Each structure stands twice: as structure tokens, then as C-alpha cells.
Amino acid sequence: MALILGWIFRTGRENPPVCESQQQDLCLKNGGQDGHSLVFADLTPEEMVQVKKYLWNNLGVPLVAPPLAKPSDNCIYSIVLHLPPKAEVLEFLDHQGRKPIRQALAVVHFGNQEDPNITEYVVGPLPKPTYHQDITVQKYGGKLPYYQRFLFRVDSVKINILFIAKEYPKAPNFMRWVIDYNETNLLGLPALPPGFKSGDRKVWMRLFQNVAGFYLHPVGLELQVDVSSLKFSEWKVLDVFYNGQYFRDMEDLEREFNAGRVRVAKVKKAPLDGGYSSLKPRFPPKWQGPLQYEPRGPRYCIRDNQVTFMSWSFAFGMEANRGPRIFDVRFQGERIIYELSVQDASAIYGSNSPATMVTRLMDIGWGLGRSAVTLTRGVDCPYSATYLDGHYFLDSSRPITRKNSLCIFEQNAEIPVRRHYDDHVLSEFYGALADSVLVFRSISVMGNYDYIWDFVFHQNGAVGVRVYASGYIQTSFFFGDAADFGNRVEDLTLGTMHTHNIHYKVDVDIGASSSPATDM
């Protein structure tokens, strides 16, 4: 899929043509703005560590690292840049005002309290913080209840451990004869949100064969788990579903199976490489395809977090929760966009199985920026692209660095900006202008989906955003009236119908700094 968002910015001033070597010199000369773009720069790993140390020493409560934290513990969930108010930034950028104080935004889960809650703190100044301010009530109008917290990665692990240790053994005949269970060949994935009403924390878990591309190998068994308790030991299975039938628990499933009252549809055992779900090429390519070539090197330059290309300049970043974003976008020296950023990617599913029919995914919950992966040269981006690292502190005990998870490159637009051929009787002429664009790209892997995010800058003043969805489809078990909810992609696998929604924030500044932001 692709979403194109464009503005044309025209000016009466025309600069004389500049040869490529001169363009490089001009780029390097004007690319920095004396470090002004750093007001938008993501936190460095060193800054994240300083914020973590400060909070551990000054919150006055015991803290546990998220990978080890129980729901009843206190932990720092995330640390990201706290963007200063726009008015302060513009005063600094445009009127030589005071540089805004650099601060972090920290989300802390307080599970070890009489009133468990989620609290957001502004921590500053960086790089050596000396204060923290609770902004939760100011931002949300009240305290954030603890049940609104996202699932940690450790939570999914604990649910799978619960199944292996306590639930699967309750139905030994069913698990052996129907699922071919051997204690390692099943994988459970949560269907979110965890319930139908505010306060629910009841998660349906879909079970798949534990092979490469397991998303295409559902086994038909789904379990609903109550994870509302702050104690892992009190998490319990509420419902069991298999091939169109509901059961009270795994013991009930076993009794009904032994009595011959379970409708069995046994899946074929998949090889470890997934078989039909493997991404290994069936046939190797016969020869290499075309490659990009930059005759005199790149015509863009990067200084800190700012990019300059032809008539363009912008600052870039990657927010751990929301993903890629750009700021202070200027064409021919004039700002046209203050902020253009991804906000969320949601997917709404429909099916006849309970886990899939309740699935309303909002990928901000898993971290669109945190899930940006290392890019492969020559596949994800051109060989000649510039690759940059991303740094995140989200659901982790320390800053995580994703090497080469951002790329910037220029590419031929494959269509001229303008052209005309005229073979009129009195004259014959052809006029055209080739177009090339600058692309700022990252790829977020959200479970089965890989979202490819592009911010595109054309030489005529148009800015575009594109998103492509790749990876695997989300599937459920094929039974009953499943064909009403999608397409059969294997004997017992349904490719479920769904809708993607991509959300952007666009704060346009054409001719004035007071233009309202637009959410798309």
C-alpha cells in the first residue's frame, strides 16, 4: 500500500544552476545551522542511562528492570525525548532565542503500591538530570489506572510457560493425538486488546506450530487467559476454543475428546523451515538485477540529525513508541512543515474464531520505533545509501542499539518532473526535466507485518509519505463458515479479512507558524 501526501511550494526566486561538485560544497557549508537541529535529536544511550540512574536514585521506591519485573513490581517502562513546546523551539530557531532545555519523558509502572498506576515524568536537564516532574494529571486529566499498561514481552513468555507447565498436561490424549504436541512445537500469540470493556485484562492466545513462518500454521486451539492479577501464579485459563467448539477448560476438552464429542481437524505437521511458509527462494536468481549509481557521490549531506539535499533541509528522528518523524522541513530556506510523523498503525480483523474476531491491533503498544530492524544493504535500501543507528529504551533494562536501522538515499523517480515533445509544422522541439528524490526510510517489524516507512522529497517542492506492508498475513483456523471472513490459503488456514489504518501527524507551516496540526 502507499499513501502519498504532497504540497507544492513555489517561489519567484530562481537560483543559477550549480554543478555537482559545487553542490557538495554548498551542502556541507549550509547543512548544520550551528547545531540548531539538535533540539529535535533523539536521546543518546548515555542520556538514557543518566535518566535511568537519576530515577533509580530519586523516586524513593524499589525499581526492577522490565525483563525481570512482575506485575506487582515498580519499573521504568520507557525513556524517550520530551519535545519542547513549539513556541519555544520557533523562538530559538527563528529569533535567536534561548535554547530550550533538553529533557526526557519517562513512563514508570508502579505495581508495588497500594494504588498501582502508570506515571509519566519529565526529567531534566540533560545530560545531567537534577529534577523530575509528574505530568500525568496535567496530560491526561487524572491518574492512569494500572490496567491500561501494555503487555510486556515477559508477560507473553509467562503465559506460554503457564500453558506448558499446567494447561497442556490436563489434556494429554487430545494434545498427543490431535496436536502432536511434544513440549516444544507450539507457540502462543496474544490477541489484543485484552477484552471488550475498560478494565478487562483477559487475553485470547492463538496457538501455532512453532516453525519458520508460524503465522501460516494455526492448529485451531485457542485459550483465553485472565491476566488481571498482579501475581503470575494467579493467572488462569477462562475459556478454551477448538475448531468451532467452546470448552470450560482443558479438562473439559479432554473429557469431551475421550468421549468422541470433539470435532477433530488435524493439521499436517510442518517441517521446521515452515514448508510453504518458508521465505527461502524456490529457485535462485539467474543473474543480478540493476544497481543504483552516483557518478560523483551523494548529493545530500547529513550533519548530526539534519539532512540537506538540493533545496531541502530537515531534521529527523525515531521515537521508540511511534516510529519515524521529521521536523523543521524547509524548501529553498523557508519552513513548510514543522512536524511530519508517524503516530500509529492499526489493524482491525474479522473471523469466526474468538481470538481473531476481537483483534484490534494498535502497534504503538509494541513500539513502532523500538521494532525498527537492521536494514539489509541492496535489499531494504540501495548499497549506496547512508545507514544510521537507532537507540531505544523501552521494555528493557538498558538502552538498545539497532545498527543500521535508518537509511537515507537519493533515487531516480522513474518519471520526469515535466516533459513535452512538439512536432509542429513550423518547429520541432523536446523539453524535459528528470526527477530524482531523497528518501528517508526505516522498517518496523510488528509481529507478522513489516511496515516500510518512507519520507520522500521531490525537487519540485512536494513532500510525500509512503508505507508498504510486507511480511506475513495474519491467519486463523479454517472451520465452519470461515470462507465468509477471508480466503482459504491452505487446507486448514484462513487468511482473515482486515483493514489497515495508518496515522500521521502533519503540522504544516506555510507562511505562518500558527497553522494547526493535522492528524491523518
Secondary structure, 3 states (H helix, E strand, C coil): CCCCCCCCCCCCCCCCCCCHHHHHHHHHHHCCHHHHHHHHCCCCHHHHHHHHHHHHHHCCCCCCCHHHCCCCCEEEEEEEEECCCHHHHHHHHHHCCCCCCCEEEEEEEECCCCCCEEEEEEEECCCCCCEEEECHHHHHCCCEEHHHCCCCHHHHHHHHHHHHHHHHHHCHHHHHHCCCCCCCCEEEEEECCCCCCCCCCEEEEEEEECCCCHHHCEEEEEEEEECCCCCHHHCEEEEEEECCEEECCHHHHHHHHHCCCCCCCCCCCCCCCCHHHCCCCCCCCCCCCCCCCCCCCCCEEEECCEEEECCEEEEEEEECCCEEEEEEEEECCEEEEEEEEEEEEEEEECCCCHHHHCCEEEHHHCCCCCCECCCCECCCECCCCEEEEEEECECCCCCEEEEEEEEEEEEECCCCCEEEEECCCCCCEEEEECCEEEEEEEEEEECCEEEEEEEEEECCCCEEEEEEEEECCCEEECCCCHHHHEEEEECCEEEECEEEEEEEEEEECCCCCCCCEEEC
